[in-house]
Amino acid sequence: MENGGPDRAHRRPASVDDVTVQALGKLSEALETVERVRGHLYSVHQLTGSADFMLDEAVSLFMQAGQTAIAERIERELIGRNVIPGRWTFQLVEEFDDGYYGEFQQVERDARNELAGGRRHLYEAELKERRRTHGRRGHEALPG
C-alpha cells in the first residue's frame, strides 16, 4: 500500500495471497452475520420475557372483568412456560453462546492467527484503499 494507506494492523503480511485475503474476509463476514443472529436471539430472549410479564397484567385484568376461566388458563398454560421442551430462552442463549457461537469465533480467530498474524479486516482495509479518493478530504486512510 502507498504511504498513507492502512495502518500496520491492517496491512497484509507479505506471505498472504489475494485468495487467502478474500477467504479470510468471507469468514469474517460470516462471523458478522452470526453476530447478528446472536443479537436476534437476545431479542427473542428479552421479548419473550417481556411478554411473559405482560401476561401477569392480562390475568389481573381478566380477573377484574370476571373472566376467571381465561385468567386461570393463562396462568396454568402460558406464564412460566418453556419456549421449547425443557428450556427457557436464557438457556437457548447460553447454549448458542457456549456452542455454535463460541466455536465460530474460535475458528475465525485461529484462521486469522495462522494465516495473517492475527490481523483483522484485511479485505476491508484493502477495499477502502482501492475505493477512497486519495488526497480528498473525508477520504483519509487514517484518523487525524
N, C-alpha and C positions, 0 to 999 in steps of 0.2 A: 504494500500500500504506500501511497505517496506520503510525504511528510505532512502531518496534519490529519492523517487517517485515523482509524480506530486506535484506542489506547492498547497498551500491551496485553491486557487481559482479554482483548477481543481480536487479536491478530492470530491467524492460523500458524501453527508450528510448520516449519519448512517441510517436514515429512508427511504432512496431511494433504491428500489429493482432493480434487473437486468433488468427486463422487462421495468420498467419506464426509466431507463438509455437508453435502446435501443429505446424506443418510442421518447424520447427527441432527441436522435441522429438522428432518421429518420425525425423528424420535422425540425431539424436544417439543415439536408441535403436537404430537400425540399425547405427551405428558400434560401439556397445557389443556388439552381437551378433557383429559381425566381430571384435572384440577377443577374444571367447570362442572363435571359430573359430581365431584365431591361437594361443590357448593350447592348444587341442586339437591343432593342427598341431605345436606344440613337444612335446606329449606323445607324438605319433606318432614324432617325431624321436628323443626320448630313449628311449622304449620299444623302438623298432626297434634302436637302438644297443645297448641292454642285452641284447636277445635275441641279437644277433649275437655279443656277447662270451660269452654263456652257451653258445653253440654250441662254443666252444673247450673248455669243460669237458666237454660231451657227447661231443665227439670223443675226448678223453683217456680218458673212462670206457669208451666203446665199444672203444677200442684195448686198454685193460686187460682187457676182457671177451673179447678175441679177435675182435671183430666189425669187422674191418678194412674190409670192403666198405662197410658203412654209414658208418663213420667217414670213409672216403675220399670217399664220395658227398656227405656233409655239407660237407666241406672244399671239394670241387670245385663243388658246385651252390648252396650257401647262404651260406657265410662270405664276406663282402665283396660279395655280390650287390647289384645295383641294385634299388631297390624299384619303380621304373618305368624304362622304357628310358633308359639313359644317366644316370640320376640316383640319388644317394643322398638321404636325407631332408634333409640340410643344404642341398642345392641347391633342394629344394622350398620350404623355409622362406625362403631368400634370395629366390627368385623371387616368392613371395607377398608378402613384406615390401616388396620394391622395386617391385612391380607393383600388384596389386589393393589391398592394404592401404595402401600409400603414397598412392595416388590417392584412395582413400576418405577418408583422413584430411585430405588437402588440400581436397577438395570440401567436406567438413563445415566445416573451418576457414574457408574462403573464404565460405561461406554465412553463417556467424556474423559474420564481419568485415563483410561487405557489408550485412547486414540488421539486425544487433543490436549493432554496435560491438564485436564480438568476445566479447560476454558469453555465458557458458555456462550451461546448465541453467535457462533462464528458465522453461520449462514446469514443471519440478520445483519450483523455488522458489515459484512461484505456487500449485502444488498443495499444497505444505507449508503455505503461508499460509492456504489455504482449509480444510485438514483439521485443523490444530492447534487445541487449546483455548486460546484467548488467556487469559493470566493464570494458567494452571495450570502448576505445577512439572513439568518434564520435557517441556513443550511450548513452550519458549522459541524465539524466532525465531533467535537468535544464541547462540553460546557465551558463557559468563561472565556 
